[in-house]
Amino acid sequence: MILVYCSFNLPFAIWPLRPTVEGIPKELDEAAYMDGASPWTVLYDIIFPLARPGLAVTLILTCVFAWNEYLLAATLTNFHARTLTTGLAEYVTTTGTAWGI
């Protein structure tokens, strides 16, 4: 299920992240390199803090998509290994919803 969710959510994750990362000015990277920063330092100290809003949006978007994906999870899982959404569907019966459980 992890591979299935990754393959379906990856295009939707790239969609908001690409403009976020492209919007960060390259001059900030160049200035950090001129000050002696390594590539990892530039990534963690400059790019990640500036891309944090886009990362948050992407996290929320992919979580909602994974939560709402019921059909694949119901098809590809069984009783012993299932996702939370298919497990919660067990409490909805023809006579009503078992709220007490």
C-alpha positions in Angstrom: 0.0 0.0 0.0 2.9 2.3 0.6 4.1 2.0 -3.0 0.6 2.5 -4.3 0.0 5.6 -2.2 3.4 7.0 -3.2 2.8 6.4 -6.9 -0.6 8.1 -6.8 0.4 11.0 -4.5 3.7 11.8 -6.0 2.3 13.8 -9.0 0.1 15.7 -6.6 3.0 16.4 -4.3 5.2 17.7 -7.1 2.4 20.1 -8.3 2.6 22.5 -5.3 6.3 21.9 -4.4 7.8 22.8 -7.8 6.6 26.5 -7.8 7.6 26.8 -4.1 11.1 25.7 -4.7 11.4 27.6 -8.0 10.3 30.8 -6.2 13.3 30.8 -3.9 15.8 33.2 -5.3 19.1 31.5 -6.5 21.0 34.5 -5.2 20.4 33.2 -1.7 22.1 30.0 -2.6 25.0 31.8 -4.3 25.4 34.1 -1.3 25.6 31.2 1.1 28.1 29.4 -1.1 30.2 32.6 -1.2 30.1 32.7 2.6 31.5 29.1 2.7 28.3 27.1 3.3 28.3 23.5 2.1 25.5 22.2 -0.1 23.8 20.4 2.9 24.0 23.6 4.9 22.3 25.6 2.1 19.6 22.9 1.8 18.8 22.7 5.6 19.4 26.3 6.6 18.1 28.3 3.6 15.9 26.2 1.3 13.9 24.2 3.8 12.9 27.1 6.0 11.8 29.1 2.9 9.9 26.1 1.5 8.2 25.3 4.8 4.7 26.7 3.8 4.8 24.7 0.5 5.9 21.6 2.4 3.0 22.0 4.9 0.5 22.4 2.0 1.9 19.3 0.3 1.7 17.3 3.6 -1.9 18.2 4.1 -2.8 17.5 0.5 -1.2 14.1 0.4 -2.7 13.1 3.8 -6.2 14.0 2.7 -5.7 12.1 -0.6 -4.5 9.0 1.3 -7.3 9.3 3.8 -9.9 9.5 1.1 -8.5 6.6 -0.9 -10.9 3.8 0.1 -11.4 1.8 -3.1 -7.8 0.7 -3.5 -7.3 0.0 0.2 -10.4 -2.1 0.3 -9.3 -4.0 -2.8 -5.7 -4.6 -2.0 -5.9 -5.3 1.7 -7.3 -8.2 3.7 -8.8 -8.5 7.2 -5.4 -9.0 9.0 -3.6 -6.1 7.2 -5.7 -3.1 6.4 -5.6 0.7 6.5 -7.4 2.8 9.0 -10.2 3.9 6.6 -11.1 0.3 5.8 -11.0 -0.6 9.4 -13.4 2.1 10.4 -15.8 0.9 7.7 -16.3 -2.3 9.8 -18.3 -0.3 12.3 -20.9 0.7 9.8 -23.5 -2.0 9.4 -26.9 -2.3 7.8 -28.6 -1.6 11.1 -26.6 1.4 11.9 -23.2 2.6 13.1 -21.7 1.0 16.2 -20.7 4.3 17.9 -20.0 2.6 21.3 -17.2 0.4 20.0 
